[in-house]
Amino acid sequence: MVVPELRPWRAAGPRVTRIANAVRPRLARAADAVRPGLTRATDTVRPYLARTAAAVKPQVTRFTGMTRPETVKTWQYSAGAATAGLALAATVVTAAGPWDSSGQRTAERDRAVALERMGGTDHAGDSGTTAAGPRPAPSAASVLTALGGGANTVKSAPTGKALAAVLGPLLGNTALGARHTAVVVDVASGRRLYGAGAGTALIPASTTKIATAVAALSALGADHRLTTRTALEPDTKELVLVGGGDPTLTARKDADGWASLRELAHETAAALKKRGIAAVTLSYDKTLYAGSEIHPIGVNDNLAPVSALMADEARTDDSTSGPVARVSDPAADASRTFARFLADDGIRTTSPGPSKATGRAENLAQVSSPPLSALVERMLTNSDNDIAEALARQTAVADRQRADFEGGGTAIRDRLRKLGLPLAGAQFHDGSGLDRADRLTANLLTALLVKAGDPDRPELRPVLTGLPVAGFTGTLTSRYTDGAAGVVRAKTGTLTGVNTLAGTVVDQDGRLLAFAFLTADTTDPGAAQSALDRTASALAACGCG
């Protein structure tokens, strides 16, 4: 297939054009696949990126003056960072699947479509514009190689001294508390570019989910699915609803691609009728998991009791993410809902009670979750604690550990050790990061992100594609709205006195950087969050090579 030549953004001038020409052969296929979405997204994020340049310009200008005569202009940052970030989206999405194959990427596409009034300037009068918005400006050329691509196709990585000059003052902000650690790593080479307290273990909060994701994908594979089934015990007509640990099982009419409890009931009813059975003793089996279902923090709206059988994360309303009251016994509640669905199909049941399916039971029907890759993306994008704890237990099952909080933490650590990751000081007591006894280092968090970008470990790629996109998706939807939208991808973490941020960013020279910032003893979570966002934005604005 012949790919039309990508037109450089005219304002960017020969510098960006030369970079684009150097890497265009590597990106032609990816560009052809995603060009329509990228064209819309480029113009969507350009205004945000321009404002970012203004926000971080003082730090960048001071650094730039030390190394080269010109200062960083807004159009340079917009052309370099915006197109680099969008090219990163193209290459990562192409590697992980189609643009709209799963939730995180669908959200990006939908946001881009919603803001489809594209670039250019409407000067009124006969300017060739319409009421729907001005004509789009020419698409900016892609300037970033795919993850793992040769480092010689873009400018050299930032230097430690240069990054220290940019990040030092920002990390010294008193809003970040009495203690903080930070690491920046070049993803292509794995080389650490900046470190402050890199090996000091602090409370990671929800950035723990990055470790949980890497461990689960390593243990189970990106294509693994969680299955909920029904089994009929011979002679007794006992029907057992067997939980497979899928917290995304849904009882909603529109399953939206997730495993459907209604569909399972319908197929089970059909199988029972085929056998001439119209009434059953209904039981449920949640024995895949062991130990206490209640997290050490106690009953909390951020997490349901951790059960191998639940529907819609045991939520008491129609929400799909965020804190909300949960039912006290998810398995019993899901079973009662299942009984109503069976009744709708003409099958009478007793009131459900706990049991365990025997090896002699006949499987009647089953439904399976989307691939683990999709569950990981949903977990990271929405900071979903229920999925995180389920994946920790699934990792324990795969690792032949006891499937409880302790076993999940042990299994996560074992899997990361097998990957050769730096575990000094790390402690895992859950999969979600809600436990304040958890400890991670900035060194480990960046190493996890670099491992996820390794071309030899494609099963780990959902860790990168699932990270919330600044200004677009998940927990970063309302952040960076006047900053590096579309260029920063990061997992957030917040507990009382704790603010963390870890993810990836494309700098002005087209380098993909992994970063981790952890703070302790913060007193104003809003101020700490803003300080971390400014620091990540400074990385995006940095031409620190």
C-alpha positions in Angstrom: 0.0 0.0 0.0 1.4 3.4 -0.9 1.3 5.8 1.9 0.8 9.5 0.9 3.6 11.7 2.1 2.9 13.3 5.5 2.9 17.1 5.3 4.9 18.9 7.9 3.2 21.7 9.9 4.4 24.8 8.0 5.0 26.8 11.1 7.4 24.2 12.5 10.0 25.0 9.9 12.9 22.9 8.6 14.0 21.6 12.0 10.8 19.5 12.6 10.7 18.6 8.9 14.2 17.1 9.0 13.4 15.0 12.1 10.2 13.8 10.5 12.0 12.8 7.3 14.5 10.8 9.3 11.9 8.7 11.0 9.0 8.7 8.5 9.8 5.2 7.0 9.4 3.6 10.5 6.0 5.3 11.1 4.4 5.2 7.7 2.3 2.0 8.3 1.2 3.2 11.8 0.4 6.7 10.4 -1.8 5.2 7.6 -3.7 3.2 10.2 -4.5 6.0 12.6 -4.2 9.2 10.5 -7.9 10.2 10.7 -7.9 10.0 14.5 -4.5 11.7 14.8 -5.5 14.6 12.6 -8.5 15.4 14.9 -6.5 14.8 18.1 -3.5 16.9 17.0 -5.6 20.0 16.6 -7.5 19.2 19.8 -4.4 19.2 22.0 -2.4 22.0 20.3 -4.1 24.8 22.3 -3.4 23.0 25.6 0.2 22.4 24.6 0.8 26.0 23.7 -0.4 27.0 27.2 1.9 24.4 28.7 4.9 26.1 27.1 4.0 29.4 28.7 3.5 27.7 32.1 6.9 26.1 32.2 8.8 28.5 29.9 10.8 30.2 32.7 12.5 26.9 33.7 13.0 25.8 30.2 14.4 29.1 29.1 16.9 29.2 32.0 18.1 25.7 31.0 18.1 26.5 27.3 20.2 29.5 27.8 22.9 27.3 29.3 23.1 25.0 26.3 22.1 26.8 23.1 21.4 30.4 22.0 17.7 30.1 21.1 14.9 30.0 23.6 12.0 27.5 23.3 9.1 29.1 21.5 5.5 28.1 21.8 5.3 26.9 18.2 8.4 24.7 18.7 6.9 23.1 21.7 3.5 22.7 20.1 5.0 21.1 17.0 7.5 19.0 18.7 5.7 17.8 21.8 2.2 17.6 20.3 3.2 15.6 17.3 5.6 13.4 19.4 2.8 12.6 21.8 0.4 11.8 19.1 2.9 9.7 17.3 3.5 7.8 20.5 -0.2 7.2 20.7 -0.1 5.9 17.2 2.8 3.5 17.7 1.5 2.2 21.1 -2.0 1.7 19.9 -0.8 0.0 16.7 1.3 -2.3 18.8 -1.5 -3.1 21.2 -4.4 -3.3 18.8 -6.8 -1.2 16.8 -7.6 2.4 17.8 -11.0 1.5 19.2 -10.3 -2.0 20.4 -10.7 -1.3 24.1 -11.8 1.3 26.6 -8.8 3.6 27.0 -8.3 4.1 23.3 -12.0 4.4 22.7 -12.1 7.2 25.2 -9.4 9.1 23.4 -11.2 8.7 20.1 -14.5 9.8 21.5 -12.9 12.9 23.2 -11.2 13.8 19.9 -14.5 13.5 18.0 -16.4 15.5 20.6 -13.9 18.3 20.1 -13.7 17.9 16.4 -13.7 21.6 15.5 -10.3 21.6 14.1 -7.4 24.0 13.9 -6.7 27.0 11.7 -7.9 30.5 12.5 -11.4 31.9 11.5 -10.8 35.5 10.4 -14.5 35.9 9.6 -15.8 37.0 6.2 -15.0 34.9 3.2 -12.3 32.8 4.9 -13.5 29.4 3.7 -14.8 28.4 7.1 -18.2 27.0 8.0 -20.4 27.3 11.0 -19.1 24.0 12.2 -15.6 25.4 12.6 -12.5 26.5 10.6 -10.8 24.2 8.2 -8.2 22.0 9.7 -4.6 23.1 9.7 -2.2 20.7 7.9 -1.4 17.7 10.0 1.9 17.8 11.8 4.4 15.1 10.7 5.1 12.3 13.1 8.5 12.6 14.8 8.8 9.7 17.2 10.0 6.2 16.5 8.1 3.2 17.9 8.9 2.0 21.4 12.2 0.2 21.3 13.2 2.0 18.1 16.7 3.2 17.4 17.7 6.1 19.6 19.6 7.7 16.7 16.4 8.8 15.0 15.8 11.6 17.5 18.0 13.9 19.4 20.2 12.6 22.2 18.6 11.9 25.6 18.5 14.7 28.2 21.5 15.0 30.5 21.3 14.6 34.2 22.7 18.1 34.8 20.1 19.7 32.5 17.2 17.8 34.1 18.4 18.7 37.6 18.3 22.3 36.6 14.7 22.0 35.4 13.3 19.6 38.0 15.2 20.6 41.1 13.4 23.9 41.7 10.0 22.3 41.0 10.6 19.3 43.2 11.7 21.7 46.0 8.2 23.1 46.2 7.1 22.9 49.9 3.7 21.6 48.7 5.4 18.3 48.0 6.0 17.7 51.7 9.0 17.0 53.8 10.2 14.0 51.7 10.1 13.3 48.0 11.8 11.0 45.5 12.1 11.3 41.8 13.5 9.3 38.8 13.5 9.9 35.1 14.6 7.2 32.7 15.0 7.1 28.9 12.7 4.3 27.8 14.5 3.5 24.6 17.8 2.8 26.3 16.7 2.1 29.9 19.3 4.6 31.1 18.5 6.6 34.2 18.8 10.3 33.4 17.9 11.8 36.8 17.5 10.5 40.3 16.8 11.9 43.7 16.3 9.4 46.4 15.8 6.7 43.7 16.2 3.8 46.1 14.2 5.3 49.0 10.9 3.3 49.5 7.9 5.4 50.2 4.1 4.8 50.3 3.1 4.5 46.6 -0.7 4.7 46.9 -2.4 3.8 43.6 0.9 3.7 41.6 1.1 0.2 43.1 -1.4 -0.8 40.4 1.5 -0.5 37.8 3.3 -3.3 39.7 0.1 -5.3 40.0 -0.5 -5.0 36.2 3.0 -6.1 35.2 2.8 -9.0 37.6 -0.6 -10.2 36.4 0.2 -9.9 32.7 3.5 -11.7 33.3 1.8 -14.5 35.2 -1.3 -15.0 33.1 -0.6 -13.4 29.7 -2.5 -10.6 28.0 -5.1 -12.9 26.4 -6.1 -14.6 29.6 -9.9 -14.4 30.4 -11.7 -14.8 33.7 -14.7 -17.2 33.4 -17.9 -17.4 35.3 -19.8 -20.7 34.8 -22.7 -22.8 36.0 -22.4 -26.4 36.9 -25.2 -29.0 37.5 -24.5 -31.7 40.2 -25.7 -35.1 39.1 -28.8 -36.6 40.6 -29.4 -33.7 43.0 -30.5 -30.9 40.6 -28.3 -28.5 42.5 -27.2 -25.7 40.2 -24.0 -24.0 41.2 -23.0 -20.5 40.0 -19.2 -20.7 40.1 -17.3 -17.5 40.4 -14.0 -17.2 38.5 -12.9 -13.9 40.1 -14.2 -11.5 37.4 -15.2 -8.2 39.0 -16.3 -6.8 35.6 -19.1 -9.4 35.3 -22.2 -7.3 34.7 -25.9 -7.6 35.3 -26.7 -4.6 33.1 -28.9 -5.1 30.0 -26.1 -3.6 27.8 -23.0 -5.6 28.8 -20.9 -3.3 26.5 -18.5 -6.2 25.8 -18.0 -7.4 29.4 -19.2 -10.8 30.6 -23.0 -10.8 31.0 -24.8 -12.4 34.0 -28.0 -12.2 32.0 -26.5 -14.1 29.1 -25.2 -16.8 31.5 -28.7 -17.2 33.0 -30.3 -17.4 29.6 -27.8 -20.0 28.3 -28.1 -22.0 31.6 -31.9 -21.9 31.4 -31.8 -23.3 27.8 -29.4 -26.1 28.9 -31.7 -27.0 31.8 -34.8 -27.1 29.6 -33.0 -29.3 27.2 -32.6 -31.8 30.1 -36.3 -31.4 31.1 -35.4 -29.5 34.3 -37.7 -26.6 35.3 -36.7 -26.2 39.0 -33.3 -26.3 40.8 -31.6 -25.9 44.1 -29.4 -22.8 43.5 -26.0 -22.5 45.2 -23.0 -20.3 44.6 -19.3 -21.1 44.8 -16.8 -18.4 45.7 -14.0 -20.7 46.9 -11.4 -19.6 44.3 -10.3 -16.9 46.7 -9.3 -17.4 50.3 -9.0 -15.4 53.5 -10.8 -12.3 54.6 -12.8 -10.4 51.9 -12.4 -7.1 53.8 -9.3 -5.0 53.0 -7.2 -4.0 56.0 -8.5 -0.5 55.7 -12.0 -1.9 56.6 -15.3 -1.3 54.9 -14.7 1.5 52.4 -16.6 2.9 49.4 -13.4 2.6 47.4 -13.5 -1.2 47.4 -16.0 -4.0 47.6 -15.4 -7.0 49.7 -13.0 -9.0 47.6 -15.0 -12.0 46.3 -14.5 -14.5 43.5 -18.1 -13.9 42.6 -19.6 -10.4 42.1 -21.6 -8.4 39.6 -20.8 -4.8 38.7 -18.2 -4.6 41.5 -21.0 -5.0 44.0 -22.0 -1.3 43.5 -25.2 -0.1 44.9 -25.9 2.4 42.0 -25.3 2.5 38.2 -21.8 3.8 38.4 -18.9 2.0 36.8 -16.0 3.7 38.6 -15.1 5.8 41.6 -16.2 5.5 45.3 -19.7 4.3 46.1 -21.3 2.2 48.8 -21.1 -1.6 48.1 -23.2 -4.6 49.1 -21.9 -6.5 52.1 -22.0 -9.9 50.4 -21.2 -9.6 46.7 -21.5 -13.4 46.0 -25.0 -13.7 47.6 -26.2 -10.5 45.9 -25.0 -11.7 42.4 -26.7 -15.1 43.0 -30.0 -13.5 43.9 -29.8 -11.4 40.7 -29.0 -14.6 38.7 -32.0 -16.3 40.2 -34.3 -13.5 39.0 -32.8 -13.8 35.5 -33.4 -17.6 35.6 -37.0 -17.0 36.7 -37.5 -14.7 33.7 -36.5 -17.7 31.5 -39.0 -20.0 33.3 -36.6 -21.7 35.8 -37.6 -21.9 39.4 -34.9 -21.8 42.1 -34.5 -22.0 45.8 -33.0 -19.0 47.7 -29.3 -19.3 46.9 -26.7 -20.4 49.5 -22.9 -21.0 49.5 -21.6 -24.3 48.3 -18.7 -25.8 46.2 -19.0 -27.4 42.8 -17.7 -31.0 42.8 -15.5 -32.6 40.2 -18.5 -34.6 39.1 -20.6 -31.5 38.2 -21.6 -31.0 34.6 -20.8 -27.6 33.1 -23.9 -26.1 31.6 -22.8 -22.6 30.4 -20.1 -20.0 30.9 -19.3 -16.4 30.1 -15.8 -14.9 29.9 -14.3 -11.5 30.5 -12.5 -9.5 27.8 -8.8 -10.3 27.7 -6.7 -9.5 30.6 -5.2 -6.6 28.6 -8.5 -4.9 28.6 -9.0 -5.4 32.4 -5.5 -4.0 33.0 -6.3 -0.9 30.9 -9.6 -0.3 32.7 -7.9 -0.8 36.1 -5.2 1.8 35.3 -7.3 4.3 33.5 -9.9 4.5 36.2 -7.7 3.5 39.2 -10.1 0.6 39.8 -9.4 -1.0 43.2 -11.7 -3.9 42.6 -9.9 -5.0 39.5 -6.6 -4.4 41.1 -7.4 -6.7 44.1 -8.8 -9.4 41.7 -5.7 -9.3 39.6 -3.5 -9.7 42.7 -5.4 -12.8 43.7 -5.4 -14.1 40.1 -1.6 -13.7 40.2 -1.5 -15.7 43.4 -3.6 -18.5 41.9 -1.3 -18.7 38.9 1.8 -18.6 41.2 0.2 -21.3 43.5 0.1 -19.0 46.4 -2.9 -18.7 48.8 -5.4 -16.3 47.1 -5.7 -13.8 49.8 -4.2 -10.3 50.5 -0.9 -11.7 51.7 -0.6 -14.3 49.0 -1.4 -11.7 46.3 1.4 -9.5 47.6 3.9 -12.4 47.7 2.9 -13.4 44.1 3.4 -9.9 42.8 6.8 -9.7 44.4 7.8 -13.1 43.0 6.7 -12.2 39.5 8.6 -8.9 39.5 11.7 -10.7 40.8 11.6 -13.2 37.9 11.5 -10.2 35.6 14.8 -8.9 37.1 13.3 -5.7 38.5 14.9 -3.8 41.4 12.9 -4.8 44.5 15.1 -3.5 47.3 12.8 -1.8 49.9 9.6 -2.8 48.1 6.7 -4.2 50.1 3.4 -5.5 48.7 0.4 -6.0 51.0 -2.4 -5.6 48.5 -2.8 -5.0 44.7 -4.5 -1.6 44.8 -2.2 0.5 46.9 -4.9 1.3 49.5 -2.7 -0.3 52.2 -0.4 2.2 53.8 2.0 -0.6 54.6 2.9 -0.8 50.9 6.3 0.5 49.9 7.8 1.2 46.4 10.8 3.1 45.1 10.8 5.5 42.2 13.6 3.3 40.8 11.2 0.3 40.7 8.3 2.3 39.2 10.3 3.6 36.3 11.8 0.1 35.8 8.3 -1.3 35.5 7.4 1.2 32.9 10.6 0.6 30.9 9.9 -3.2 31.1 6.4 -2.6 29.8 7.9 -0.7 26.8 10.4 -3.6 26.0 9.7 -4.8 22.4 10.5 -8.3 23.7 7.7 -8.2 26.2 4.6 -7.3 24.1 2.3 -8.9 26.7 3.1 -6.0 29.0 2.2 -3.2 26.6 -1.3 -2.7 28.2 0.5 -1.1 31.1 1.5 1.8 28.9 -1.7 2.0 26.9 -3.8 1.9 30.1 -2.2 4.8 31.7 -4.6 7.8 32.0 -3.9 10.4 29.3 -3.5 13.9 30.5 -6.6 16.0 29.8 -8.4 13.0 28.1 -9.0 9.9 30.1 -9.6 8.4 33.5 -8.1 10.0 36.6 -6.3 12.7 34.4 -9.4 13.8 32.5 -9.7 17.1 34.5 -5.9 17.6 35.0 -3.5 19.3 32.6 -6.4 21.1 30.9 -4.0 24.1 30.6 -0.9 21.9 30.5 0.6 19.0 28.6 -2.7 17.4 27.5 -2.2 14.3 25.4 1.6 14.2 26.0 1.7 13.0 29.6 0.4 9.6 30.4 0.5 8.7 34.1 -0.9 6.8 37.0 -1.9 8.9 40.0 -1.8 8.0 43.6 -3.4 9.8 46.6 -3.7 8.9 50.2 -3.8 11.2 53.3 -0.3 12.9 53.3 0.7 11.0 50.1 0.7 12.2 46.5 2.4 10.2 43.7 2.6 10.2 39.9 4.3 7.8 37.6 4.1 7.4 33.9 5.6 8.4 30.5 6.1 11.7 28.7 7.4 12.8 25.4 9.9 15.6 25.7 10.3 18.4 23.1 13.1 16.5 21.3 10.9 13.4 20.8 12.3 11.2 23.5 10.0 8.9 25.4 10.8 9.3 29.1 9.5 7.3 32.1 9.2 9.2 35.4 8.1 8.5 38.9 7.6 11.2 41.6 6.7 10.1 45.2 6.0 12.4 48.1 5.3 12.0 51.8 3.9 14.2 54.5 2.0 16.5 52.2 -0.5 18.7 53.9 -2.5 20.1 51.0 -3.4 17.4 48.4 -4.6 19.9 45.8 -1.4 21.9 46.0 0.8 18.7 45.9 -1.1 17.4 42.9 -0.6 20.7 41.0 3.1 20.7 41.9 3.5 17.2 40.5 1.6 18.1 37.3 3.8 21.1 36.8 6.9 18.9 37.1 5.6 16.4 34.5 4.7 19.3 32.2 8.2 20.6 32.6 9.5 17.3 31.3 7.2 17.6 28.3 8.5 21.1 27.6 12.1 20.2 28.1 14.5 20.2 25.1 17.2 19.0 27.4 19.4 17.1 25.0 
